[in-house]
Amino acid sequence: MGIPANNKASWKSSRGKAGAGAKKNKRTREPEDGAQPAKKRVNNQDKYDNEKRKHMVKWNAVSETSRGQQQKKLKTDRVMTRPTGELRVEAVKIWEELRRGDIENDKRALKMKEIMEVLRGKIKEIVFKRDMSRVIQTCIKVGNEEQRNEIAEELMGSYVDLSRSLYGRHILMAILKYSNKYRSKVISSFYGHVRKLIRHKDAAAVLEECYAVYANAGQRWKLVAELYGNEFAVFKDNDTTSLDTVLAQNPQKLPVVLDALKTALVPLLQKGTVQLSIVHRALLDYLRYADSRDRLEMIEAMRGLVIEVVHTKEGAHAGMLCLLYGTPKDRKAIVKSFKGYLQRIACEEHGYAVLISALDCIDDTVYMNKTLVQDLGAILPELVADQYGRRVVLYLLGGRNPQYVGSEALKIMKDGDAVRAETSKKDPVVRHSELLTGISEALLRWVTDNIETAIFDPMPSQSVSETLLRATADDGRKRAAWDAVLALVRREVDGTNDKHVLVNPIANRVITNCIKAEHTAPTSPDAALPDLPKGNPA
């Protein structure tokens, strides 16, 4: 059907207005002046995509849920095909309720009885499985003493195998923690197997727990004695607790013991597996009794591993002996290995003594000031506020002052003075003076910047008083530190506020010590305690 000629123009104009909307400028594509903006057309494809996306989200949620249920069902079916499958499924079902933290005590006791009925007599068959390991751990944790002992008794004879298992070792940890009766039986089950277990990743963790946490002195000796020779692995003497006792009674055994120790320790040093406390004790005994040549060989082998042993008492002692007996090259290598870990070492209960020993015996003070002392100066705020870290700073200030250095560390250093006289050539007073010069500027800067808080804090306040009295930097730096303290003293005393240095007991002690020290020469039985500098402000 054609369009009438007289209506063509009107049809075209109406079609253009309806289809194209307002007339646009060809250059800018913007509506011309006075033209109406075009109506936004709804894109049906976008509307369809949005609806489809909503349905897909719902479908995915449903499919994920169903997929998880399917996987869980498949896993259960696989477990059920095994001989102990039914037992495991039933035990896990009870365990899911037993392990909840909000379960009532009566209900927990009832569930423990149920799960013990399921597990009784079959624990050894399932104990090495991941899910069953968690079930048994929970039973040991929440069960009563009788139930714990029953589980531990049923596992008797499998303790060594459990220690080697990735999942079974956690059961032994639980028995050690919760079963007092079977704790000693777990420890004694390792007698005769220490040399092998110490090289096993999983077993070594259990062995460390036994030796470092739960064993008494006699049990520790029986565990470590296997590293001293086959004779000690077979024959256990209840009266012996250390190598000192053995050699006091049988000094002729020393060469055999040292050979056995060397044979046991060298492979561990080569692999770098020296983190265990039991290894630290063996290393310490070897360094104490070996002759000069063998000792130097052992120090050379372990100088890069000293950082791995300083966290225990025996390991820190061994590290101090490495520094004491080592050559200058060995000492520098040991100090170099500390870089990046100084704060952690200095703030450990035993690690700080190794740092003090390094400062006490290394002659190259230029090297020490550029490395160790400079790095200590960078972490002064953390050190002076720590129970053990402050001892390193106070040693640099006051030397072997028994008020600051721990008694055990001080005894080890004094016992080694005869050796230090041979291995270190520099005079101790000169060495200390040069190290003090290296740390003084950093200490005075710290006092000046932090006096507002440090003087009121028990631990940093000790470093404040010692720095004011003993630091040996230029007069301008020391005068600035004293001026910062005197500015606090000049403040008006408010009777209701204990934040004045003359009222606060901690800050008052700092001021009192400074006044007394300026008018009374300090006395100390330790000749290494340095005298006060003569240039202190009056």
C-alpha positions as CSV (number, residue, x, y, z in Angstrom):
1,M,0.0,0.0,0.0
2,G,1.6,3.3,-1.0
3,I,1.7,6.6,0.9
4,P,-0.3,9.5,-0.5
5,A,1.9,12.2,-2.0
6,N,0.4,14.9,0.0
7,N,1.2,13.1,3.3
8,K,4.9,12.2,2.5
9,A,6.4,15.3,4.0
10,S,4.3,15.1,7.2
11,W,5.1,11.4,7.5
12,K,8.9,12.0,7.2
13,S,8.9,14.8,9.7
14,S,6.8,12.8,12.3
15,R,9.0,9.8,11.7
16,G,12.2,11.8,12.3
17,K,10.9,13.4,15.5
18,A,9.7,10.1,16.9
19,G,12.7,8.0,15.9
20,A,15.6,10.4,16.3
21,G,14.3,12.7,19.0
22,A,15.7,16.2,19.1
23,K,17.7,17.6,16.2
24,K,21.5,17.5,17.0
25,N,24.4,19.6,15.8
26,K,26.4,17.6,13.3
27,R,29.8,18.8,14.8
28,T,29.1,18.5,18.6
29,R,26.4,15.9,18.5
30,E,24.6,18.0,21.1
31,P,20.9,19.1,20.9
32,E,20.5,22.5,19.2
33,D,19.1,25.5,21.1
34,G,15.4,25.1,21.9
35,A,15.4,21.4,21.0
36,Q,14.0,18.8,23.4
37,P,16.5,16.1,24.7
38,A,16.1,12.6,23.3
39,K,14.3,10.0,25.4
40,K,16.6,7.3,26.8
41,R,15.7,4.1,25.1
42,V,15.6,0.9,27.2
43,N,18.1,-1.7,26.0
44,N,16.3,-5.0,26.1
45,Q,19.6,-6.9,25.9
46,D,20.9,-5.3,29.2
47,K,17.6,-6.0,30.9
48,Y,17.9,-9.6,29.8
49,D,21.5,-9.9,31.0
50,N,20.6,-8.5,34.4
51,E,17.8,-11.0,34.9
52,K,20.0,-13.8,33.7
53,R,22.8,-12.8,36.1
54,K,20.3,-12.9,39.1
55,H,19.2,-16.3,38.2
56,M,22.9,-17.5,37.7
57,V,23.8,-16.3,41.2
58,K,20.9,-18.2,42.7
59,W,21.8,-21.3,40.6
60,N,25.5,-21.1,41.6
61,A,24.6,-20.9,45.3
62,V,22.4,-24.0,45.0
63,S,24.9,-25.8,42.9
64,E,27.8,-25.0,45.4
65,T,25.7,-26.3,48.3
66,S,24.8,-29.5,46.4
67,R,28.4,-29.9,45.2
68,G,29.7,-29.7,48.8
69,Q,27.1,-32.2,49.9
70,Q,28.1,-34.5,47.1
71,Q,31.8,-34.3,48.0
72,K,31.0,-35.0,51.7
73,K,28.9,-38.0,50.7
74,L,31.7,-39.3,48.4
75,K,34.2,-38.9,51.2
76,T,32.0,-40.8,53.6
77,D,31.4,-43.5,51.1
78,R,35.2,-43.9,50.6
79,V,35.7,-44.2,54.4
80,M,32.9,-46.7,54.7
81,T,34.7,-49.1,52.2
82,R,37.6,-49.5,54.7
83,P,37.6,-51.9,57.6
84,T,37.4,-49.2,60.2
85,G,35.1,-47.0,58.2
86,E,31.9,-47.5,60.2
87,L,33.8,-46.8,63.5
88,R,35.4,-43.6,62.1
89,V,32.1,-42.2,60.8
90,E,30.4,-42.8,64.1
91,A,33.3,-41.4,66.1
92,V,33.4,-38.2,64.0
93,K,29.6,-37.8,64.4
94,I,29.9,-37.8,68.2
95,W,33.1,-35.7,68.1
96,E,31.4,-32.9,66.3
97,E,29.2,-32.3,69.4
98,L,32.0,-33.2,71.9
99,R,34.4,-30.5,70.6
100,R,32.0,-27.6,70.9
101,G,32.9,-25.0,73.5
102,D,29.3,-24.3,74.6
103,I,28.4,-27.8,75.5
104,E,27.3,-28.4,79.1
105,N,29.5,-30.5,81.4
106,D,26.9,-33.2,81.9
107,K,26.3,-33.6,78.2
108,R,30.1,-33.6,77.6
109,A,30.6,-36.4,80.1
110,L,27.8,-38.4,78.4
111,K,29.3,-37.9,75.0
112,M,32.7,-39.0,76.3
113,K,31.2,-42.2,77.5
114,E,29.6,-42.8,74.1
115,I,32.8,-42.1,72.1
116,M,34.9,-44.3,74.5
117,E,32.5,-47.2,73.9
118,V,33.1,-46.7,70.1
119,L,36.9,-46.4,70.3
120,R,37.7,-48.9,73.1
121,G,40.1,-51.6,71.9
122,K,40.5,-50.1,68.4
123,I,42.5,-46.9,69.0
124,K,45.7,-48.3,67.6
125,E,44.0,-49.2,64.3
126,I,42.8,-45.6,63.6
127,V,45.3,-43.4,65.5
128,F,47.4,-42.5,62.4
129,K,44.5,-41.0,60.5
130,R,44.1,-37.3,60.3
131,D,40.5,-37.1,61.4
132,M,40.9,-39.7,64.1
133,S,44.0,-38.0,65.5
134,R,41.9,-34.9,66.2
135,V,39.1,-37.0,67.7
136,I,41.6,-38.7,70.2
137,Q,43.2,-35.4,71.0
138,T,39.8,-34.0,72.0
139,C,39.1,-37.1,74.1
140,I,42.4,-36.7,76.0
141,K,41.7,-33.0,76.5
142,V,38.1,-33.1,77.8
143,G,38.0,-36.6,79.2
144,N,38.5,-37.4,82.9
145,E,41.7,-38.9,84.3
146,E,40.5,-42.5,84.0
147,Q,39.6,-42.0,80.3
148,R,42.9,-40.3,79.5
149,N,44.8,-43.1,81.2
150,E,42.8,-45.7,79.3
151,I,43.7,-44.1,75.9
152,A,47.4,-43.7,76.9
153,E,47.5,-47.4,78.1
154,E,46.0,-48.6,74.9
155,L,48.7,-46.7,72.9
156,M,51.6,-48.2,74.9
157,G,54.2,-49.7,72.6
158,S,53.3,-47.3,69.8
159,Y,54.8,-44.1,71.2
160,V,57.9,-44.1,69.0
161,D,55.8,-44.7,65.9
162,L,53.4,-42.0,66.9
163,S,56.2,-39.5,67.3
164,R,57.2,-40.1,63.7
165,S,53.7,-39.5,62.4
166,L,52.5,-36.1,61.1
167,Y,49.2,-36.5,62.9
168,G,50.1,-39.0,65.7
169,R,52.7,-36.7,67.3
170,H,49.9,-34.4,68.4
171,I,48.4,-37.2,70.4
172,L,51.7,-37.7,72.3
173,M,51.8,-33.9,73.0
174,A,48.3,-34.2,74.5
175,I,49.3,-37.2,76.7
176,L,52.4,-35.3,77.9
177,K,50.3,-32.3,78.8
178,Y,47.2,-33.9,80.3
179,S,48.3,-37.3,81.7
180,N,50.6,-37.1,84.7
181,K,50.7,-40.9,85.1
182,Y,51.8,-41.7,81.6
183,R,54.1,-38.7,81.0
184,S,57.2,-40.5,82.3
185,K,56.3,-43.6,80.3
186,V,56.2,-41.5,77.1
187,I,59.7,-40.1,77.9
188,S,61.1,-43.5,78.8
189,S,59.8,-45.0,75.5
190,F,62.4,-42.8,73.7
191,Y,65.4,-44.3,75.5
192,G,67.5,-46.0,72.9
193,H,65.9,-44.2,69.9
194,V,67.2,-40.6,70.5
195,R,69.9,-40.6,67.8
196,K,67.4,-41.6,65.1
197,L,64.5,-39.5,66.4
198,I,66.6,-36.3,66.6
199,R,67.0,-36.3,62.8
200,H,63.3,-36.8,62.2
201,K,61.3,-33.6,61.7
202,D,58.1,-34.7,63.5
203,A,59.8,-36.8,66.1
204,A,62.3,-34.1,67.0
205,A,59.4,-31.8,68.0
206,V,58.1,-34.4,70.5
207,L,61.6,-35.1,71.8
208,E,62.1,-31.3,72.4
209,E,58.8,-31.1,74.3
210,C,59.9,-34.1,76.5
211,Y,63.4,-32.8,77.2
212,A,62.8,-29.1,77.6
213,V,59.4,-29.0,79.3
214,Y,58.5,-32.2,81.1
215,A,61.6,-34.3,81.9
216,N,63.4,-34.0,85.2
217,A,67.2,-33.9,85.6
218,G,67.6,-37.7,85.6
219,Q,65.3,-38.2,82.6
220,R,67.2,-35.4,80.6
221,W,70.5,-37.1,81.2
222,K,69.1,-40.5,80.1
223,L,67.8,-38.9,76.9
224,V,71.0,-37.0,76.0
225,A,73.4,-39.7,77.2
226,E,72.8,-41.7,74.0
227,L,74.8,-39.1,72.1
228,Y,77.8,-39.8,74.4
229,G,78.3,-43.4,73.2
230,N,76.6,-46.8,72.9
231,E,77.5,-47.7,76.5
232,F,75.2,-44.9,77.8
233,A,72.5,-45.9,75.4
234,V,72.3,-49.4,76.8
235,F,73.1,-48.9,80.5
236,K,71.1,-46.4,82.4
237,D,72.3,-45.2,85.8
238,N,69.7,-43.6,88.0
239,D,72.3,-41.8,90.1
240,T,74.0,-40.0,87.2
241,T,72.6,-36.7,86.0
242,S,75.5,-35.1,84.0
243,L,78.7,-35.8,82.2
244,D,80.6,-34.2,85.0
245,T,79.5,-37.0,87.3
246,V,80.5,-39.7,84.8
247,L,84.0,-38.2,84.2
248,A,84.6,-37.7,88.0
249,Q,84.1,-41.4,88.5
250,N,85.7,-42.6,85.2
251,P,88.0,-40.0,83.7
252,Q,89.4,-42.6,81.3
253,K,86.1,-42.5,79.3
254,L,86.7,-38.9,78.1
255,P,88.2,-39.8,74.7
256,V,85.4,-42.3,73.9
257,V,82.8,-39.8,74.9
258,L,84.3,-37.0,72.8
259,D,84.5,-39.2,69.7
260,A,80.9,-40.3,70.1
261,L,79.8,-36.7,70.6
262,K,81.7,-35.5,67.5
263,T,80.2,-38.3,65.4
264,A,76.7,-37.4,66.6
265,L,77.1,-33.6,66.2
266,V,78.9,-33.1,62.9
267,P,76.0,-34.4,60.7
268,L,73.6,-32.2,62.6
269,L,75.8,-29.2,62.1
270,Q,76.2,-30.0,58.4
271,K,72.4,-30.1,58.0
272,G,71.8,-27.1,60.2
273,T,69.5,-28.9,62.5
274,V,70.7,-27.6,65.9
275,Q,67.5,-25.9,67.2
276,L,66.8,-28.6,69.9
277,S,67.8,-28.1,73.5
278,I,69.2,-31.6,73.7
279,V,71.7,-30.8,70.9
280,H,72.7,-27.6,72.8
281,R,73.6,-29.6,75.8
282,A,75.7,-32.0,73.8
283,L,77.5,-29.0,72.1
284,L,78.2,-27.4,75.4
285,D,79.7,-30.5,76.9
286,Y,81.9,-31.0,73.8
287,L,83.2,-27.4,73.9
288,R,83.9,-27.7,77.6
289,Y,86.0,-30.9,77.4
290,A,87.5,-31.1,73.9
291,D,91.1,-30.2,73.4
292,S,92.1,-27.0,71.7
293,R,92.4,-28.4,68.1
294,D,89.1,-30.3,68.2
295,R,87.3,-27.3,69.9
296,L,88.4,-24.9,67.2
297,E,87.2,-27.3,64.5
298,M,83.8,-27.5,66.1
299,I,83.6,-23.7,66.5
300,E,84.5,-23.3,62.8
301,A,81.7,-25.7,61.9
302,M,79.1,-24.0,64.0
303,R,80.1,-20.3,63.8
304,G,77.3,-19.6,61.4
305,L,74.8,-21.5,63.5
306,V,75.4,-19.8,66.9
307,I,72.3,-17.7,66.3
308,E,70.2,-20.9,66.3
309,V,71.2,-21.9,69.8
310,V,71.2,-18.7,71.9
311,H,67.6,-19.1,73.0
312,T,68.3,-21.8,75.6
313,K,70.5,-21.8,78.7
314,E,73.0,-24.4,77.4
315,G,72.9,-23.0,73.9
316,A,73.8,-19.5,75.1
317,H,76.6,-20.9,77.2
318,A,77.9,-22.8,74.2
319,G,77.7,-19.6,72.1
320,M,79.7,-17.7,74.8
321,L,82.4,-20.4,74.7
322,C,82.6,-20.1,70.9
323,L,83.3,-16.4,71.3
324,L,85.8,-17.0,74.1
325,Y,87.8,-19.7,72.4
326,G,87.3,-18.8,68.8
327,T,89.8,-17.0,66.5
328,P,89.2,-13.4,65.4
329,K,87.8,-14.7,62.2
330,D,85.4,-17.0,64.0
331,R,84.3,-14.2,66.3
332,K,83.6,-11.7,63.5
333,A,81.6,-14.4,61.6
334,I,79.5,-15.1,64.7
335,V,78.8,-11.3,65.2
336,K,78.0,-10.9,61.5
337,S,75.4,-13.7,61.7
338,F,73.5,-11.6,64.4
339,K,72.7,-8.8,61.9
340,G,69.0,-8.4,61.6
341,Y,68.2,-10.4,64.8
342,L,69.9,-8.2,67.4
343,Q,66.7,-7.1,69.2
344,R,65.4,-10.6,69.4
345,I,68.7,-11.9,70.8
346,A,69.2,-9.1,73.2
347,C,65.6,-9.4,74.6
348,E,65.8,-13.1,75.2
349,E,66.4,-14.5,78.7
350,H,69.7,-16.2,77.7
351,G,70.6,-14.5,74.4
352,Y,71.6,-11.2,75.9
353,A,74.6,-12.9,77.6
354,V,76.0,-13.9,74.2
355,L,76.0,-10.3,73.1
356,I,77.7,-9.2,76.3
357,S,80.3,-11.9,75.8
358,A,81.0,-10.6,72.3
359,L,81.5,-7.1,73.7
360,D,83.7,-8.5,76.4
361,C,86.2,-10.4,74.4
362,I,86.5,-9.1,70.8
363,D,89.5,-6.8,70.4
364,D,88.6,-5.1,67.2
365,T,86.5,-2.3,68.7
366,V,86.5,-0.3,65.4
367,Y,84.7,-3.2,63.8
368,M,82.4,-3.6,66.8
369,N,81.5,0.1,66.8
370,K,80.7,0.0,63.1
371,T,78.6,-3.1,63.3
372,L,77.2,-4.4,66.6
373,V,77.3,-1.2,68.7
374,Q,75.9,0.9,65.9
375,D,73.0,-1.5,65.4
376,L,72.4,-1.5,69.1
377,G,72.2,2.2,69.1
378,A,69.5,2.1,66.4
379,I,67.2,0.1,68.7
380,L,67.9,1.8,72.0
381,P,64.3,2.6,72.9
382,E,63.3,-1.1,72.6
383,L,66.4,-2.3,74.5
384,V,66.3,0.0,77.5
385,A,62.6,-0.9,78.1
386,D,63.1,-4.7,78.1
387,Q,64.0,-6.8,81.1
388,Y,67.0,-8.4,79.4
389,G,67.7,-6.0,76.6
390,R,68.6,-3.2,79.1
391,R,71.4,-5.4,80.4
392,V,73.3,-5.1,77.1
393,V,73.1,-1.3,77.3
394,L,74.0,-1.2,81.0
395,Y,77.0,-3.4,80.3
396,L,78.3,-0.9,77.8
397,L,77.8,1.8,80.4
398,G,78.9,0.1,83.7
399,G,80.9,-2.9,82.6
400,R,80.6,-6.1,84.7
401,N,78.4,-4.5,87.3
402,P,76.7,-7.3,89.2
403,Q,73.7,-5.0,89.7
404,Y,73.0,-5.1,86.0
405,V,74.6,-8.2,84.5
406,G,73.0,-11.5,85.4
407,S,74.8,-13.7,87.9
408,E,75.1,-16.7,85.7
409,A,76.5,-14.7,82.7
410,L,78.9,-12.9,85.0
411,K,80.1,-16.2,86.4
412,I,80.8,-17.6,83.0
413,M,82.7,-14.5,81.9
414,K,84.8,-14.6,85.1
415,D,85.6,-18.3,84.7
416,G,86.8,-17.5,81.2
417,D,89.1,-14.6,82.1
418,A,92.2,-16.8,82.0
419,V,91.3,-17.9,78.5
420,R,90.4,-14.4,77.5
421,A,93.9,-13.3,78.6
422,E,95.3,-15.7,75.9
423,T,92.8,-15.2,73.1
424,S,92.3,-11.4,73.5
425,K,95.3,-9.0,73.5
426,K,93.6,-5.7,74.3
427,D,93.4,-4.4,77.9
428,P,89.7,-4.9,79.2
429,V,89.6,-1.3,80.4
430,V,90.7,0.1,77.1
431,R,88.3,-2.1,75.2
432,H,85.4,-1.0,77.4
433,S,86.3,2.6,77.1
434,E,86.4,2.5,73.3
435,L,83.0,0.7,73.1
436,L,81.5,3.3,75.5
437,T,82.7,6.0,73.2
438,G,80.9,4.3,70.3
439,I,77.5,4.2,72.1
440,S,77.6,7.4,74.1
441,E,76.3,9.8,71.5
442,A,73.3,7.6,70.7
443,L,72.6,7.2,74.4
444,L,72.8,10.9,75.1
445,R,70.5,11.7,72.1
446,W,68.0,9.1,73.5
447,V,68.1,10.7,76.9
448,T,67.6,14.2,75.5
449,D,64.6,13.2,73.3
450,N,62.9,10.8,75.7
451,I,63.6,12.2,79.2
452,E,59.9,13.2,79.7
453,T,58.9,9.5,79.8
454,A,62.1,7.5,80.4
455,I,62.9,9.0,83.8
456,F,59.5,7.9,85.2
457,D,59.8,4.3,83.9
458,P,61.5,1.7,86.2
459,M,63.7,0.1,83.5
460,P,64.7,3.0,81.2
461,S,65.4,5.2,84.2
462,Q,68.4,3.0,85.1
463,S,69.9,3.7,81.7
464,V,69.1,7.4,82.2
465,S,71.1,7.7,85.4
466,E,74.0,5.6,84.0
467,T,74.1,7.6,80.8
468,L,74.2,10.9,82.6
469,L,77.1,9.7,84.8
470,R,79.2,7.6,82.4
471,A,78.6,8.7,78.8
472,T,81.8,10.2,77.2
473,A,80.5,12.2,74.2
474,D,81.4,15.9,73.6
475,D,80.4,18.5,76.2
476,G,77.6,20.0,74.0
477,R,75.7,16.7,73.7
478,K,76.1,15.8,77.4
479,R,75.2,19.3,78.5
480,A,72.0,19.1,76.4
481,A,71.1,15.8,78.2
482,W,71.7,17.4,81.6
483,D,69.7,20.5,80.7
484,A,66.8,18.3,79.8
485,V,66.9,16.7,83.2
486,L,67.3,20.0,85.0
487,A,64.4,21.5,83.1
488,L,62.2,18.8,84.8
489,V,63.7,19.6,88.2
490,R,62.9,23.3,87.9
491,R,59.2,22.7,87.3
492,E,56.8,23.7,90.0
493,V,56.0,21.0,92.5
494,D,52.3,20.2,92.7
495,G,51.4,18.2,95.8
496,T,48.5,16.5,94.0
497,N,50.7,15.3,91.1
498,D,53.3,12.6,91.4
499,K,54.7,13.4,87.9
500,H,57.4,15.7,89.2
501,V,60.9,14.3,89.3
502,L,61.3,15.2,93.0
503,V,58.0,13.5,94.0
504,N,57.8,10.5,91.8
505,P,59.8,7.7,93.5
506,I,61.4,6.3,90.3
507,A,62.5,9.7,89.0
508,N,63.6,10.8,92.4
509,R,65.9,7.7,92.5
510,V,67.6,8.9,89.3
511,I,68.3,12.4,90.7
512,T,69.4,11.0,94.0
513,N,71.8,8.5,92.4
514,C,73.3,11.3,90.2
515,I,73.9,13.5,93.3
516,K,75.4,10.7,95.3
517,A,77.7,9.6,92.5
518,E,79.1,13.1,92.0
519,H,80.1,13.3,95.7
520,T,81.0,9.7,96.5
521,A,83.4,7.5,94.5
522,P,81.6,4.3,93.5
523,T,83.0,1.1,95.0
524,S,82.8,-2.3,93.5
525,P,84.5,-5.6,94.0
526,D,84.8,-5.9,90.2
527,A,87.9,-4.1,88.9
528,A,86.3,-3.8,85.4
529,L,83.8,-1.3,86.7
530,P,84.9,2.0,85.1
531,D,85.4,5.2,87.0
532,L,83.1,8.2,86.4
533,P,84.2,10.7,83.8
534,K,85.8,13.8,85.2
535,G,83.8,16.2,83.0
536,N,80.3,15.7,84.4
537,P,78.4,18.9,85.1
538,A,78.4,19.7,88.8
